[in-house]
Amino acid sequence: MNNLLGKIKEAAAYIESKLQSKPQLGMILGSGLGVMADEVENAIVIPYGEIPHFPVSTVEGHSGELVIGELEGKTVLVMKGRFHYYEGYSMKEVVFPVYVMKQLGIGTLLVTNAAGGMNRAFAAGDLMLITDHINNTGDNPLIGANIPELGPRFPDMSSAYNKELRAIVAEQAQSLDIKLQQGVYVSITGPTYCTPAELTMMARWGADAVGMSTAPEVIAANYCGIRVVGITCITDMAIGEELEPLSHEQVVKVANETRPRFISLVKASVRAFQI
């Protein structure tokens, strides 16, 4: 497992060699939400394929590059596209960039995703502040020998999504007059969308939105001491009894349509974060 630590350090050293200042805030952008990276000023762009040991995005809507620069007075490192378990990567590969962020000195992470809405009070196009998650992938990125340099053997997850950061995002949404839902995100492996019975089951668990990412990265971030806040774009309604056929193209289309509100909320929140 020391080999993993070595790979993390090599990847971080390569990224650091391209930078003039250290990033303060990490951002992971989900399907159709990569446009946020275009807001970064004085940007340095590093394709994932150039970074030692980094996986490469294979999914439409995930460009596959790091964008590092200035956003609302903060130095940010933006992942324009993430990695998914369903692409064939191991959980440790999926969360590898989170460990690299920690190695670079990043202490705060904003995660975003596109997801199906399971709460009947939601509608396609809504933004949801993630209050908690259910890891329904059947796997965990921390399984295996522990690396004490990264984090403890049994990390606490009682406040996986930082309460202070959540309060800031909610306050900014209110000031911008942006409707912001709040709820629990359930993470599945994919790549299939859920059956009606699966959706009904997860709704009964207390889940408000369902998607194929996020929980692994959030587990890894909490493990290594990074504060997390998460925003979901509800791209479709995933009500078991009323399920309609769905395609990835539809998901990206609705995510794109939320662009103005999403960008406004993220920029205002980044400006307000105390880092």
C-alpha positions as a LaTeX table, in Angstrom:
\begin{tabular}{lrrr}
\hline
Residue & $x$ (\AA) & $y$ (\AA) & $z$ (\AA) \\
\hline
Met1 & 0.00 & 0.00 & 0.00 \\
Asn2 & 3.02 & 2.31 & 0.38 \\
Asn3 & 3.07 & 2.19 & $-3.40$ \\
Leu4 & $-0.22$ & 4.14 & $-3.40$ \\
Leu5 & 1.30 & 6.85 & $-1.24$ \\
Gly6 & 4.23 & 7.09 & $-3.62$ \\
Lys7 & 1.90 & 7.46 & $-6.61$ \\
Ile8 & $-0.06$ & 10.18 & $-4.81$ \\
Lys9 & 3.14 & 12.12 & $-4.16$ \\
Glu10 & 4.33 & 11.73 & $-7.75$ \\
Ala11 & 1.03 & 13.00 & $-9.17$ \\
Ala12 & 0.97 & 15.93 & $-6.75$ \\
Ala13 & 4.57 & 16.85 & $-7.53$ \\
Tyr14 & 3.82 & 16.93 & $-11.26$ \\
Ile15 & 0.80 & 19.20 & $-10.76$ \\
Glu16 & 2.73 & 21.43 & $-8.36$ \\
Ser17 & 5.49 & 21.87 & $-10.94$ \\
Lys18 & 2.94 & 23.60 & $-13.20$ \\
Leu19 & 1.66 & 26.01 & $-10.57$ \\
Gln20 & 2.69 & 29.41 & $-9.27$ \\
Ser21 & 0.47 & 29.28 & $-6.18$ \\
Lys22 & $-1.04$ & 26.46 & $-4.14$ \\
Pro23 & $-4.75$ & 25.70 & $-4.60$ \\
Gln24 & $-7.00$ & 26.29 & $-1.59$ \\
Leu25 & $-10.24$ & 24.72 & $-2.78$ \\
Gly26 & $-10.92$ & 21.55 & $-4.77$ \\
Met27 & $-13.95$ & 21.11 & $-7.00$ \\
Ile28 & $-15.28$ & 17.97 & $-8.71$ \\
Leu29 & $-17.73$ & 18.71 & $-11.51$ \\
Gly30 & $-20.34$ & 16.14 & $-12.55$ \\
Ser31 & $-22.15$ & 15.35 & $-15.81$ \\
Gly32 & $-22.99$ & 18.48 & $-17.79$ \\
Leu33 & $-21.59$ & 20.75 & $-15.05$ \\
Gly34 & $-18.04$ & 21.10 & $-16.37$ \\
Val35 & $-18.90$ & 24.56 & $-17.71$ \\
Met36 & $-18.12$ & 25.89 & $-14.22$ \\
Ala37 & $-14.44$ & 25.44 & $-15.05$ \\
Asp38 & $-14.79$ & 28.09 & $-17.77$ \\
Glu39 & $-15.29$ & 30.67 & $-15.00$ \\
Val40 & $-11.77$ & 30.10 & $-13.64$ \\
Glu41 & $-9.41$ & 33.00 & $-14.46$ \\
Asn42 & $-5.69$ & 32.80 & $-15.31$ \\
Ala43 & $-6.27$ & 29.08 & $-15.73$ \\
Ile44 & $-3.66$ & 26.39 & $-16.15$ \\
Val45 & $-5.17$ & 23.33 & $-17.85$ \\
Ile46 & $-3.64$ & 19.88 & $-17.34$ \\
Pro47 & $-5.19$ & 16.91 & $-19.18$ \\
Tyr48 & $-5.59$ & 13.89 & $-16.92$ \\
Gly49 & $-3.52$ & 11.83 & $-19.32$ \\
Glu50 & $-0.43$ & 13.94 & $-18.55$ \\
Ile51 & $-0.58$ & 13.41 & $-14.78$ \\
Pro52 & 1.33 & 10.39 & $-13.45$ \\
His53 & $-0.97$ & 7.56 & $-12.30$ \\
Phe54 & $-4.18$ & 9.55 & $-12.99$ \\
Pro55 & $-7.12$ & 7.66 & $-14.52$ \\
Val56 & $-8.78$ & 9.10 & $-17.65$ \\
Ser57 & $-12.46$ & 10.03 & $-18.01$ \\
Thr58 & $-14.40$ & 7.95 & $-20.55$ \\
Val59 & $-17.91$ & 9.40 & $-20.13$ \\
Glu60 & $-19.66$ & 12.00 & $-22.28$ \\
Gly61 & $-19.98$ & 15.28 & $-20.35$ \\
His62 & $-16.70$ & 14.66 & $-18.48$ \\
Ser63 & $-13.87$ & 16.47 & $-20.29$ \\
Gly64 & $-11.01$ & 14.93 & $-18.34$ \\
Glu65 & $-8.74$ & 17.79 & $-17.29$ \\
Leu66 & $-7.65$ & 19.76 & $-14.27$ \\
Val67 & $-8.29$ & 23.49 & $-14.42$ \\
Ile68 & $-6.32$ & 25.47 & $-11.84$ \\
Gly69 & $-6.61$ & 29.21 & $-11.35$ \\
Glu70 & $-8.54$ & 31.99 & $-9.62$ \\
Leu71 & $-12.24$ & 31.97 & $-8.81$ \\
Glu72 & $-13.85$ & 34.65 & $-6.65$ \\
Gly73 & $-10.61$ & 35.44 & $-4.86$ \\
Lys74 & $-9.67$ & 31.82 & $-4.17$ \\
Thr75 & $-7.12$ & 29.59 & $-5.90$ \\
Val76 & $-9.09$ & 26.57 & $-7.05$ \\
Leu77 & $-8.29$ & 23.17 & $-8.52$ \\
Val78 & $-11.22$ & 22.00 & $-10.62$ \\
Met79 & $-11.72$ & 18.46 & $-11.84$ \\
Lys80 & $-13.57$ & 18.90 & $-15.11$ \\
Gly81 & $-14.90$ & 15.37 & $-15.20$ \\
Arg82 & $-14.61$ & 12.62 & $-12.59$ \\
Phe83 & $-14.02$ & 8.87 & $-12.56$ \\
His84 & $-16.71$ & 6.28 & $-11.92$ \\
Tyr85 & $-16.69$ & 2.75 & $-10.56$ \\
Tyr86 & $-18.81$ & 1.63 & $-13.54$ \\
Glu87 & $-16.02$ & 2.61 & $-15.94$ \\
Gly88 & $-14.06$ & $-0.33$ & $-14.57$ \\
Tyr89 & $-11.87$ & 1.62 & $-12.17$ \\
Ser90 & $-11.35$ & 0.33 & $-8.66$ \\
Met91 & $-12.68$ & 2.44 & $-5.80$ \\
Lys92 & $-9.11$ & 3.42 & $-4.93$ \\
Glu93 & $-8.62$ & 4.71 & $-8.48$ \\
Val94 & $-11.92$ & 6.61 & $-8.33$ \\
Val95 & $-10.80$ & 8.52 & $-5.23$ \\
Phe96 & $-7.12$ & 8.88 & $-6.17$ \\
Pro97 & $-7.53$ & 12.57 & $-7.14$ \\
Val98 & $-8.94$ & 13.36 & $-3.68$ \\
Tyr99 & $-5.74$ & 12.08 & $-2.07$ \\
Val100 & $-3.72$ & 14.15 & $-4.55$ \\
Met101 & $-5.71$ & 17.23 & $-3.55$ \\
Lys102 & $-4.85$ & 16.57 & 0.10 \\
Gln103 & $-1.18$ & 16.19 & $-0.82$ \\
Leu104 & $-1.36$ & 19.59 & $-2.54$ \\
Gly105 & $-2.66$ & 21.15 & 0.67 \\
Ile106 & $-6.34$ & 21.46 & $-0.23$ \\
Gly107 & $-8.57$ & 21.39 & 2.84 \\
Thr108 & $-12.00$ & 22.10 & 1.33 \\
Leu109 & $-13.81$ & 20.23 & $-1.45$ \\
Leu110 & $-16.96$ & 21.13 & $-3.38$ \\
Val111 & $-18.51$ & 18.12 & $-5.11$ \\
Thr112 & $-21.26$ & 18.36 & $-7.72$ \\
Asn113 & $-23.26$ & 15.76 & $-9.58$ \\
Ala114 & $-26.30$ & 15.13 & $-11.75$ \\
Ala115 & $-28.91$ & 12.87 & $-10.18$ \\
Gly116 & $-32.46$ & 11.59 & $-10.37$ \\
Gly117 & $-34.91$ & 13.16 & $-7.95$ \\
Met118 & $-36.72$ & 10.71 & $-5.67$ \\
Asn119 & $-38.42$ & 13.25 & $-3.43$ \\
Arg120 & $-41.87$ & 14.08 & $-4.84$ \\
Ala121 & $-41.41$ & 17.72 & $-3.82$ \\
Phe122 & $-38.51$ & 18.03 & $-6.29$ \\
Ala123 & $-38.62$ & 18.79 & $-10.01$ \\
Ala124 & $-36.17$ & 18.33 & $-12.88$ \\
Gly125 & $-33.88$ & 21.34 & $-12.97$ \\
Asp126 & $-33.80$ & 21.82 & $-9.18$ \\
Leu127 & $-30.54$ & 22.22 & $-7.30$ \\
Met128 & $-30.16$ & 20.20 & $-4.09$ \\
Leu129 & $-27.76$ & 20.80 & $-1.23$ \\
Ile130 & $-26.56$ & 17.38 & $-0.07$ \\
Thr131 & $-27.13$ & 16.93 & 3.66 \\
Asp132 & $-25.94$ & 13.32 & 3.83 \\
His133 & $-25.47$ & 10.25 & 1.65 \\
Ile134 & $-26.17$ & 6.53 & 1.54 \\
Asn135 & $-23.37$ & 4.47 & 0.01 \\
Asn136 & $-25.29$ & 1.76 & $-1.86$ \\
Thr137 & $-22.41$ & 0.73 & $-4.12$ \\
Gly138 & $-21.55$ & $-2.38$ & $-2.13$ \\
Asp139 & $-17.93$ & $-1.20$ & $-1.95$ \\
Asn140 & $-15.82$ & 1.31 & $-0.05$ \\
Pro141 & $-12.57$ & 3.01 & $-1.13$ \\
Leu142 & $-11.03$ & 2.41 & 2.31 \\
Ile143 & $-11.25$ & $-1.39$ & 2.19 \\
Gly144 & $-7.78$ & $-2.91$ & 2.48 \\
Ala145 & $-4.69$ & $-2.07$ & 4.51 \\
Asn146 & $-4.84$ & 1.39 & 6.06 \\
Ile147 & $-2.27$ & 4.08 & 5.27 \\
Pro148 & $-1.83$ & 6.10 & 8.49 \\
Glu149 & $-0.25$ & 8.98 & 6.54 \\
Leu150 & $-3.61$ & 9.47 & 4.80 \\
Gly151 & $-6.06$ & 8.92 & 7.63 \\
Pro152 & $-7.35$ & 6.71 & 10.48 \\
Arg153 & $-8.42$ & 3.09 & 10.15 \\
Phe154 & $-11.99$ & 3.92 & 11.20 \\
Pro155 & $-12.86$ & 7.46 & 10.05 \\
Asp156 & $-15.89$ & 9.29 & 11.40 \\
Met157 & $-18.72$ & 10.04 & 8.94 \\
Ser158 & $-21.20$ & 11.69 & 11.33 \\
Ser159 & $-20.89$ & 15.00 & 9.47 \\
Ala160 & $-19.67$ & 13.94 & 6.04 \\
Tyr161 & $-21.04$ & 17.15 & 4.51 \\
Asn162 & $-19.72$ & 20.04 & 6.58 \\
Lys163 & $-22.48$ & 21.94 & 8.39 \\
Glu164 & $-20.75$ & 25.33 & 8.20 \\
Leu165 & $-20.19$ & 25.06 & 4.46 \\
Arg166 & $-23.77$ & 23.89 & 3.94 \\
Ala167 & $-25.06$ & 26.91 & 5.84 \\
Ile168 & $-23.01$ & 29.22 & 3.61 \\
Val169 & $-24.38$ & 27.66 & 0.41 \\
Ala170 & $-27.96$ & 27.85 & 1.71 \\
Glu171 & $-27.47$ & 31.50 & 2.69 \\
Gln172 & $-26.06$ & 32.38 & $-0.73$ \\
Ala173 & $-28.95$ & 30.62 & $-2.48$ \\
Gln174 & $-31.42$ & 32.65 & $-0.44$ \\
Ser175 & $-29.63$ & 35.92 & $-1.20$ \\
Leu176 & $-29.66$ & 35.10 & $-4.93$ \\
Asp177 & $-33.32$ & 34.01 & $-4.81$ \\
Ile178 & $-32.33$ & 30.55 & $-6.06$ \\
Lys179 & $-34.59$ & 27.71 & $-4.98$ \\
Leu180 & $-32.37$ & 25.20 & $-3.21$ \\
Gln181 & $-33.69$ & 21.84 & $-2.16$ \\
Gln182 & $-31.92$ & 19.87 & 0.57 \\
Gly183 & $-31.70$ & 16.13 & 0.89 \\
Val184 & $-29.92$ & 12.78 & 1.07 \\
Tyr185 & $-28.04$ & 11.47 & $-1.96$ \\
Val186 & $-27.82$ & 7.71 & $-2.53$ \\
Ser187 & $-24.87$ & 6.45 & $-4.54$ \\
Ile188 & $-25.20$ & 3.38 & $-6.77$ \\
Thr189 & $-22.67$ & 1.77 & $-9.09$ \\
Gly190 & $-24.50$ & 2.07 & $-12.40$ \\
Pro191 & $-24.13$ & 2.02 & $-15.33$ \\
Thr192 & $-27.77$ & 0.91 & $-15.52$ \\
Tyr193 & $-30.43$ & 3.29 & $-14.33$ \\
Cys194 & $-32.55$ & 1.91 & $-11.51$ \\
Thr195 & $-35.61$ & $-0.31$ & $-11.81$ \\
Pro196 & $-38.90$ & 0.96 & $-10.33$ \\
Ala197 & $-38.57$ & $-1.50$ & $-7.43$ \\
Glu198 & $-35.03$ & $-0.31$ & $-6.64$ \\
Leu199 & $-36.16$ & 3.32 & $-6.62$ \\
Thr200 & $-39.09$ & 2.55 & $-4.35$ \\
Met201 & $-36.77$ & 0.72 & $-1.96$ \\
Met202 & $-34.23$ & 3.56 & $-1.77$ \\
Ala203 & $-36.94$ & 6.19 & $-1.34$ \\
Arg204 & $-38.17$ & 4.22 & 1.68 \\
Trp205 & $-34.64$ & 4.35 & 3.08 \\
Gly206 & $-34.92$ & 8.15 & 3.12 \\
Ala207 & $-33.02$ & 9.01 & $-0.06$ \\
Asp208 & $-34.03$ & 12.15 & $-1.97$ \\
Ala209 & $-31.79$ & 11.77 & $-5.04$ \\
Val210 & $-29.91$ & 8.92 & $-6.72$ \\
Gly211 & $-26.73$ & 8.96 & $-8.79$ \\
Met212 & $-23.62$ & 7.02 & $-9.78$ \\
Ser213 & $-20.86$ & 8.99 & $-8.06$ \\
Thr214 & $-19.90$ & 11.24 & $-5.14$ \\
Ala215 & $-20.10$ & 8.94 & $-2.08$ \\
Pro216 & $-16.67$ & 7.36 & $-2.74$ \\
Glu217 & $-14.93$ & 10.74 & $-3.09$ \\
Val218 & $-16.70$ & 12.10 & $-0.01$ \\
Ile219 & $-15.67$ & 9.06 & 2.04 \\
Ala220 & $-12.04$ & 9.55 & 0.95 \\
Ala221 & $-12.15$ & 13.29 & 1.64 \\
Asn222 & $-13.47$ & 12.80 & 5.17 \\
Tyr223 & $-10.90$ & 10.07 & 5.73 \\
Cys224 & $-8.00$ & 12.40 & 4.96 \\
Gly225 & $-9.43$ & 15.45 & 6.75 \\
Ile226 & $-10.90$ & 17.50 & 3.89 \\
Arg227 & $-14.12$ & 19.44 & 4.56 \\
Val228 & $-16.85$ & 18.67 & 2.00 \\
Val229 & $-19.93$ & 20.41 & 0.64 \\
Gly230 & $-22.04$ & 19.00 & $-2.19$ \\
Ile231 & $-24.56$ & 20.31 & $-4.71$ \\
Thr232 & $-26.73$ & 18.05 & $-6.88$ \\
Cys233 & $-28.48$ & 19.00 & $-10.10$ \\
Ile234 & $-31.79$ & 17.11 & $-10.30$ \\
Thr235 & $-31.91$ & 16.16 & $-13.98$ \\
Asp236 & $-34.97$ & 13.89 & $-13.96$ \\
Met237 & $-37.58$ & 12.50 & $-11.61$ \\
Ala238 & $-36.87$ & 8.93 & $-10.50$ \\
Ile239 & $-40.16$ & 7.97 & $-8.85$ \\
Gly240 & $-40.53$ & 4.19 & $-8.85$ \\
Glu241 & $-44.27$ & 4.15 & $-9.52$ \\
Glu242 & $-44.04$ & 6.77 & $-12.29$ \\
Leu243 & $-40.71$ & 5.94 & $-13.93$ \\
Glu244 & $-40.13$ & 7.12 & $-17.50$ \\
Pro245 & $-37.37$ & 5.88 & $-19.87$ \\
Leu246 & $-34.14$ & 7.90 & $-19.45$ \\
Ser247 & $-30.92$ & 8.50 & $-21.41$ \\
His248 & $-27.57$ & 10.07 & $-20.51$ \\
Glu249 & $-28.22$ & 12.72 & $-23.19$ \\
Gln250 & $-31.32$ & 13.84 & $-21.28$ \\
Val251 & $-29.32$ & 14.06 & $-18.07$ \\
Val252 & $-26.66$ & 16.28 & $-19.68$ \\
Lys253 & $-29.31$ & 18.43 & $-21.39$ \\
Val254 & $-31.10$ & 19.30 & $-18.13$ \\
Ala255 & $-27.78$ & 19.86 & $-16.35$ \\
Asn256 & $-26.84$ & 22.34 & $-19.06$ \\
Glu257 & $-30.16$ & 24.15 & $-18.64$ \\
Thr258 & $-29.42$ & 24.79 & $-14.95$ \\
Arg259 & $-26.14$ & 26.49 & $-15.91$ \\
Pro260 & $-26.92$ & 30.11 & $-14.93$ \\
Arg261 & $-28.26$ & 29.25 & $-11.47$ \\
Phe262 & $-25.57$ & 26.67 & $-10.83$ \\
Ile263 & $-22.74$ & 29.03 & $-11.77$ \\
Ser264 & $-24.20$ & 31.90 & $-9.74$ \\
Leu265 & $-24.63$ & 29.75 & $-6.64$ \\
Val266 & $-21.19$ & 28.16 & $-6.82$ \\
Lys267 & $-19.40$ & 31.48 & $-7.41$ \\
Ala268 & $-21.23$ & 33.19 & $-4.55$ \\
Ser269 & $-20.51$ & 30.27 & $-2.23$ \\
Val270 & $-16.82$ & 30.15 & $-3.13$ \\
Arg271 & $-16.59$ & 33.88 & $-2.48$ \\
Ala272 & $-18.15$ & 33.40 & 0.96 \\
Phe273 & $-16.13$ & 30.34 & 2.05 \\
Gln274 & $-13.57$ & 30.97 & 4.77 \\
Ile275 & $-10.56$ & 28.93 & 3.67 \\
\hline
\end{tabular}
